Amino acid sequence: MAGLTDTSEFSRWRRTSPFAIVFFVRGTIEQIRVYGQLLVTLGLAFLLVRARELAGDLIPVAILVIVVVAVLRYWFFRFRVTGDRILIRQGILKKTALDLPMDRIQAVNVERSLIDRLLGLVKVSVDTAGSGAVEAVIPSVRAALADRIRAQVAASRRVGGAPHADADRPADGVTSQPGDERRPSHVAEEGLAGEAPEGGLSRQAITDPSPGEVMMKLPHGDTVRIGLRFLGESVFWPLPLLLIVPMDPRDLLRYVAGSLGYLEPISRDQVPRDYVANLAELIFRAGLVAVLVALGATFAIYQAFKTWYGFKLYRDGAAYRTRAGLFTQHEVVVQSVKVQRATLSQNIVDRCFRRFRLTVQPVSADAEVLEVPLLGARMAEVLRARLFGREGGGLTLLPGSRAMVRVSPHYIGALTVKIAAAPALSIPAIVFLFTGASPAWAEFSLVWALIWTVAGGIIALQRWRRWGYVHDDDGMAVRSGFVARKVDAFLFRKVQSVTVKQSPMQRLKGLSTLEMQLAGESVAVPYIEHRVACRLRDYILYKVESNPRWH
């Protein structure tokens, strides 16, 4: 592999490796699938009805056409990397010329399929600021190309303008430093110092990695935990439970409704046989459920190993890079100066393991996000401190932090009305159209409204307990969720717009909802004091307008 100092290797017009034909075959098939769905449908109908014997001749011809088109696309695809830009020429009939200046490149991502890894090749994808998707893909090239592009992007930032002032500084860690009055004391209060380092790394390796050093590795045990999280998040696991329901749910509802007088009563002879009494059948169903759950867990763990096997998190100067994959090895790079938002989430399974999932969103909404699938609290705070640098020293990503300020309790009543009003009123109204007013209808309406009010109140209380926020002079962290929890942290200078909203109930109570628009997603803090929301809005807009380093 050529070194990075070899400037002449990619500076002339070049073709990629002939193995890129496989990439172009896949792209040709996708284009045919998009533009030729109607043609394929009519063709299949013709073959099945009138000329089935022609299928044996047309299918090889179609395959040959796809291969020929892919070879031509490969032949006309050329690229060139100069000192300040990437040039790509491609197209058979419709010629396309792509010119990407180095100073516009946001991320250089690398993907290695199993065949690429055997041949020592990679697929390089380039994201630029403002693009809605990957803007350039160079398939089947050596890794030296990706290394050179990254080096030249870093060089262009140093030449074109001062880099992020805090991008390369040593992290302050998660403890207070002398003279740093903004460093929050709640970090030490969370008991993070006693947490064991992840991936078998020493404390020094986590808190003070040198450029290019591995900050974190994912052990196999954590990969299994990721698989169990996938299983817990899927809709598969409740379905097997239906197999051990004692009777048909419709018959059970009819029997209960008849017993309460809401429907015509039915006798026990009309109810299907009691499955609970049949112990052998109940045991068989429970065993079948156990087998299905085991199969689901096995598949989920396999998917976790397929995606996250060998996961490593690197820090290369001002950039953070992840690499993982069992068969296809995927690599994502995000420059710290381009970080728009950091999100730490935790579902029920993660809470059992005391672990979190971290995603880092760059400026472009459709660009690939950098994800750390499983990490502990201390590593999450270390990464937050490094990603935001000296800014955001008073923030936290931990959902259980005592620094979080809860929103107004009036949120509970408003959300209860929002959740319970529609079902509590609509169902009795529908029943009234069929049965009319009666004591049974009044009793049903009262019980139904009471059930939904209690359910809505419980949901609203849980949602209120999840809401919280904390901010300092440079940024804000917002906690939300219902069963799961997540914290979105961002810097004020990254905000694109700020809106203060008031509902009629909020106006009565002097409350507002503060909504901040980031790249591709908004973050809201509901039911805070109106004067606080307006003050924060004005301050955020001031930080955006007065800071020349907006990205």
N, C-alpha and C positions, 0 to 999 in steps of 0.2 A: 504494500500500500504506500502510495506516495505521501510524503510529508506535506505539511501545510505551507512550507516555503516554496513548493514547486508551483510558481505562478503561471508557468506556460502550459501546464498540462490541460487545463480547462479553458484557457483564454482564447482558443481557436474554436471554430464551429465543429461540433462533435455529434455523433450519433450515440445512442445508449447501447447497452449490450443487446445482442440478438435475442436474449431471453425476454426482453421487453415485449416481444410479439405476444406472449401470453397475456400481458397487461392490456394490449390493444385488442386482443380477441375478446376479453371480458368487456371492454368498453364498447366494442362494436355490437355485441349481443345486447347490451343495455340500451343502446340507441335504437336497435331494431325493435326491441320490446316496447319502447316508448312510442315510436312512430308507426309501428306496423301491427298494432293489436287488432284493428279491424281487418286488415288483410289476412292475418293469420287465422282469425275466426272464420272468415269466408272460405279460405283455402282448406281448412280442416273439414268444414261442412261439405265442400265439393269432393274432397278425397273420400269421405266416409259414405257419401250418397252415390256418386257417379263414377269415380275413378280410383278406387282403393288400390288397384294394381300399380298406379303411378307413384304411390308413396315410397316404394323402394328405390325409385330413381330420383325423386325430388329431394329427399332428405340428404343424400350425399352431395347433391348439387348445392343445396343451401349451406352445408358445412364448408364446402370448397369456397363458396363466395365469401363467407365470413372470414376464413383464413386468408384469402387473397386481399380482402379489404384491410385486415389487420397488418399484413406484411407491408402493404402500401403506406399505411399510417405510420408504421415504424420507419420506413425508408425516408419519408418526408419529415420526420420529427428530428429536429436538430436543436442543440442548445449551446450557449456560450456564457461563460462567467468571466467578466472583466473586473477591474479593480473597484468599480462603483455601481455595477448593475448586473442583472441576469437577463439574458436575451434568449427567447424561445421562438422558433419558427416551426409551424406544423400545418397540416391540412393537405388533402389530395386535390380537390377541386376548389374548395373555399379555403384560401390561404389565411392564416392567422399569425400575426407578429406580436409577441408579448415582450414588453420592456419593463422590468421591475427594478427601480433604484434600490440600492442597499439600505438607504436610510428610511425607506417605507416598510421594510420587512419587519413584521412583528414576531414571528416564530418560525423556526425551521424544524419540522417534525420528521421523524424517520420511522419507517415501518419495514420489518423484515419477516417475510413469510418463511416457511420451513425450507422451501427450495432456495430462496435468497440466502438464507443462512448457510446452506451447504455450499453455495457458489461464492460466498463472500460479497453479496450485492445488497443494496438497500433501495427502497423507494422514498424519495425526498419530496415532502409537501411543504409549500411555502405559503404562509398567511401574511397578508399585508393589512395595515390599518385602513379601516373603511370598507374592506371587502366583505361581502355577505357569506362567502364560503372560501374554501381553499382556492387560491388564485392560480397556482402553478404546481404541477406534479411532474417530476422527472423520475421515471421508473428505471429499475435495473442498472444502477450506477454504483460505483464504489463509495464506501463510507467517507473517503477523503474529500469527496465533493461536499457532503454535508458539513464536515469539519471546516472546510475552507469558507463556505458561505457564512457559517456562524462567526468565524474569526473576522471576516470582512464586515459583517453587520456590526459587530462590537467595535471594530476600528472606525466605521463610518459614524457611529454615535460619538466616539471620542473626538473625531475631527469636526463633525457637523455641529456639535453643541455639547455643553457640559452634561455628563450623565447625571442620573438621579443622585442627589447629594448624599443619600443614605444607602444607596444600593450595595456598595461594597464595604460598608463599615462593619466592624465586628459586632455581633449581636450583643445586646445587653443581658441576654439570658432571661431568666424569669425571676430574678431577685433584684432588689433595689441596688442602684449604683450610687456612689458618692456624687453629690451635685446634681443628680437627676431627680428633681422634685416631682416630676410628672409620673414617675414609675409607680403604678398602683400597688398599694399594700395588700390588696385582696388576693394577688397571685400567691404570695407566701401563705396567706390564710387558708387557701384551698388545700394545703398539705401536699403540694406537688413535689416538694423536694425529696420526699421519701419514696416516690414512685420509681419502680425499676425501669432502667432504660430498655427501649425496644430493640429487637433484633440482635441482642447480645452485644450491643455497642457499649463502650464505657461512657461514663458521665462526661468526660472531656470530649469524646468523639461527637456527642450530641450537641453540646453547648458551644463548641468552638471548632467547627470543621473548617479546614482549609479549602481554597477553591479547587473544585474537581473532586473533592473527597465525598465518599458515600456518607450521607447523613443518616440514612435509615435503610434497613433491610426488612423484608417481610418473612418471618419464619413460617414453616409449614403449618404450625398450629393455628396461626392467625388466618392462613388461607382457608382452613377448615371452618373457622368462625365466620369468614365472609360467606362461605357456602350456606351455612345455617341462617345467616341474615337473609340471603336470597330466598331461601325457603320460607322464612317468616314473612317476607314482603309479598310473596306470591299469593294468588287467589286459589291455589291448588289445595292448600291444607284444610279449609273448611269443608270441601266437597266430600271427602271420605267419611266425615262424621254423619252425613245423611244416611249412610249404610246401617248405622246402629240405632236409628230412630225407631222406637217401639212399634209405631204404626204409620200408615200413610198420613202425612201432615194435613191433608185436606180433610180426612175423616176425623183426625184429632181436633181440628178447629170446629168442625160441625158438631162434634160431641160436646165440646166445651161451650160453644155458643148455645146449643140446645139446653144444656144444664143451667145456664144463666138466664134463659128465657128470651134470648134475642132472636133465635130461630126456632123452628118447629122441633120439639124434642125427638130424639131417636133412641130406640131401645138398644140394649147391649147386644141383642141378636143382629142388629144392623151394623154394628161396629165389627170390622175384620178381626180375626183371631188375635189374641194378645201375644205379641212376639216375645215379651219379657218372660212369659211363662215357659217359652221354648228355650231352655238354657243352651242347648246344643247349637241352635241356629244363632243365638246371640254371641256365643263364643266364636263361631265361624265368622260372623260379620266383624267382630272386633279384631280377629286375626287378619282378615282381609284389609281392614283399615291400617293395621300395623305394617303390613307388607307394602301398601301404597305409600305410606309416609316414609318408609325406609327407602323405597325406590326414588321418591321425590328428593329426599335428602342426598342420596348418592348422586343423582343428576345435578343437583345444585352445587355440591362440592366439586364435581367434575368441571362444571362451568367456571367455578371460582379458580381452580387450578389452571384451566385453559386460558383465562384472562389475566390472572395476577401471579402466575408462577414466576419466581425469580425477581419479584418486584424490588427495585432499588430507587432511592431518591438521591440525586446528586445536586450539589451546588457548584456551579461553574461561574465564579465571579458574581456578576449581578443576575445570573440566570439560574433557574431551577429546572431540573430535568428528571423525568421518570422513565423507567424502562421496565417492561414486563411482558409476559406471554409465554405459553408453553410451546405452541407450534408457530404462530405468527407473533413475532416480537415487535411491540409497538412502543414508540418513543415520543414523548411530548415535552416540549420546551416552552417555558414562559419566562420572559424577562420581568424582573421585579418592578421595573419602572412602568411596565404595561399592565400590572395587576389592577383590575377594577374592583373586585369584591372577593373576599374569602368567606366561605360558608362551612361551618362545622355542624354536622347533623348527627343524630343519635336516635335509633329506634329502640324497640323493646329488647331485641336480641343484643344490641350493642350495650344497652344499660346493664344487662346481665353480665357481660364480659368487661364492663367498665372501659369501653373503647368508643371511638368516634370515627367519622368519615369526613375528610377535608376535601373540598373542591375549591379551586382557584380559577376565577373567571377573568380572562384578559379583556382588553378593550372591545374587540370585535365580538358581537353577541353570538355569532355562528362559528367562531373559532373553537378549536379543541381546547377543552378545559384540562387543567392539570389536576389529577385526583390522587389522593393518598387514601386507599380504601379502608385502612384500619390503623389507628394510632392512639396513643394514650394522651392524657390531659397535658402532661408536661411538654411533650413534643409538639402538641398543638399550639401551646403558648410560645414555644421557641420559634416555630414557623411564622406565627403571627407577628412576632417582634421583628423577625428578619425580613418578611415581606413588606412591612410598612416602614421599616427603618426607624428613624428618630421620631417620625410622626405617629400619632395614635398610641403614645405610650400609656395613656390612661384607659385603653380599651381592653377587652377580654373576649375570647371566643368560647369560654366555658359556660354552658347554660345554667349550671348550678351556682354561679358566682353571686356572692352577696352584694356585689357592686351594682347589679341590675336593679333598676327602678321599675316597679309595676305601674301599669296604667290605672286609670280611675275605676273603682268598683262599679260605677254606673254602666260600664261595659257589659256586666253580667246581665242586668235587666234588659238592656237593648238587644243583646244577642239572643236571650231567651224568647223575647217577643218575635224576633226574626225567624227563629227556628220553629217555634211551636204554633205560631198564628195560623199559617196556611193549612197544615194538616189537621189542626184542632177544629178549624171552622169548615173546611171543605168536605171532609168525610161525613159529618152529621148533616150538612146541607144536601149532599147527594142521597143519603138515606132518607131524608125528609121528603124528597121528590117521589120516592117509591112507596113509603109507608105512611106519610103524613104525620101530624102531631099526635103523640100518645105518651102515656107515662113511661112505657118501655123505651121510646125514642129519647125522651128527656133524660132518663137514667143513663142510657148509652152515651148520649152527648156529653153528660157531665163526667162520666168515667173516662171517656176518650180524651176530653180536654185536660182532665187532671193528669192522665198518663203522659200526654205530650208536654204539658207544662213542667212536670217533674223531670222528664228526660231532657227537655231543652235546657232546664236550669242546671242539670248536672254537666251537660256538654259545655254550656256557657261558662260555668265555674272552672272547668278544666282548661278551657281556652284562655280565660283570664289569668289563671295561674301561670300559663306559658308565656304570656306577653310580658316583655320587659325591655328596657333599653338603658344604655350608658353612653355618655359622650364626653369628650374632652375638647380641647381647642382645635384639634385637627381632624377628628373623625367620630364615627358613631358605630355602635354594635347593637343590633336589634334581635331579640329572642322571640320566637314564635313556635307554633305547633299545637297539636292536640294530644294524640298518644305519643307520637315521636316529637323530638325537640330539635330545633336548629337555631343557629346564631349567624346572622349576616353582619360582617364587619367591613367597613369601607372608609375611605378618606373623603372629607368634604369636597376637596378640589376635584374629585372624580365625578361628582354629581352633575347631571345634565340639566335637570329642572326640578323645582320644588313647588309643591301645591299644598295649600291649607284648605281642608274641606270641613263643612259643618252640616250635619243633619238637623232636622227640627229638634230632636231630643238633645243633641249636643248644644244647640244654641240656648236651650232652656237652662242647661247646667254649666254654661260657660266653658265647654270643651270643644276640641277639634281633633281631626285626623291629619297628621303630617305625612305627606307622601313624597318620597324622593325617587326620581327616575334615574336609574343607572343604565349601563349598556345592556339592552335587551330585557330588562326586568326592573320593576319598581319595588322599593322597600317602604313599608308604611308603619307608622306608630299611631294606633287609634286611641281616642279618648284620653288625651292629655290636655292640660289647661290651655285655653286659647291664647293667652298672652305668651306662654312658653313656646307654643307652636309658631307663633308669628316671630318671636325673637330668634328662634332657631332658623326659620326660613330666611330671615334677613341676614343672619350671620353666615349661613351656608352660601348664599348668593354672593356675599362679600368675599368669602374665601375663594370662590370660583373665579370671580372677576379680577381679584388682586393677585392671583397666583399664576405666574407665567409658565408653570410646569404642568399644565393640565394635559392628560393623555387619555 
